Amino acid sequence: MAATGTVHWIDHVVVGTNDIATWVDWAADAIGLTPGHIGGLTTEQRKNDRPIAIFLDIGDGSCHMGAFLQKEQMPPSKGIGQDYPRYGFFIRPEDIDEHLRRLDAHGIAHSDPVRTMAEGDDGTAVYFQDPDGNQFEFWAPVSMPTGAMEVATAAGVGRVSSATLGSRNLQRTAAFFSDYCDLEPIESAEIPEDSVAFALAGGGRIVYHLVDEVDERLTGHGPWYALHAALTVAEDAFFPNYRRMWDGIPEESATKEKLGLSREQEDALTARTGLHASPSGRRWKETYERGDEFYDSDGHAFHFVGATHTSIADSLAVYRPKEASAYLKELTEAVGAGRRP
């Protein structure tokens, strides 16, 4: 699986939930994540309508996942392994049976192990879902990327291995990732014509399958909030990647809550940048009048996370995330000096 592009890993993913306490228990049972602080629950935060959310670290925290409490009931699942988005996590092939025993012990329904090369890599997948119908998989590749299991939970679940999404136009999707992430489709006779897969430079994949309708569980659709995947890029590639987007695609005229678009109008939106609804994201938009969240033409939301080298020289196999506040400081200084970041 030849890797291309500026994206090294999927740093984190965020899903929606209707019961955050139940979701946290599920995440501990299914993935081995350690329960942590749930934000947005103080009286002051409730007065400011701060989102109720939690982020749980995988190992040292350079990879994590989060869940945001939604204001409406999540749509019903189309079935385990049958719905998108679907997010994967690396596991060791020799541990598959142990992961199955853990899922069974906690009453978490799952598929049988599936040996496949259909999404651009050779390995074994186990599909499962959370109580809200969000889709996940354990991915045990034949060839484990360096760094994939260097960050792991106590249950032996490693970094995010994949984001599998729906696309109504695979050529348009491939052009988007080529133009703005330097990612080129994996060439393999094992990948069906109705799919496109991109190998990331560090490890893992972004995969799209052809669909007739846009995925339901995404930020580009109201009323869902904060659902996204964050993509890791090298520290010095962070601003160049964003500059290409700001030069090449438009900015949302307003947040979707203010736009009040119909579902059909949402589905007709093109690739764009917009407000990432975090404290740093809001200050970013105020400072530069461009957002640091970006959407493909099917409404899936992403943002970049910068990364610095750690224990392996000149490699991001293991990395330390560069905080958004540090980039915001650089952005503010550049704008103050009359420069582009």
Secondary structure, DSSP 4 states (H G I P E B T S, - for coil): ----SSEEEEEEEEEEES-HHHHHHHHHHHH-PPP-PPBS-SHHHHHTTPPPEEEEEETTTTEEEEEEE-SSPPPPP--TTTSSSEEEEE--GGGHHHHHHHHHHTT--BPPPEEE-TTSS-EEEEEEE-TT--EEEEEEESSPPTTTTTS--TTS--SEEEEEEEES-HHHHHHHHHHHH---B---TTS-TTEEEEE-SSS-EEEEEE-SS--SSSTTSTT--S-EEEEEEEGGGHHHHHHHHHHHSPBPSS-HHHH---HHHHHT--SEEE---SHHHHHHHHHHSS-SEEE-TT--EEEEEEEEE-SSTT--SSEEEEPHHHHHHHHHHHHHTT---
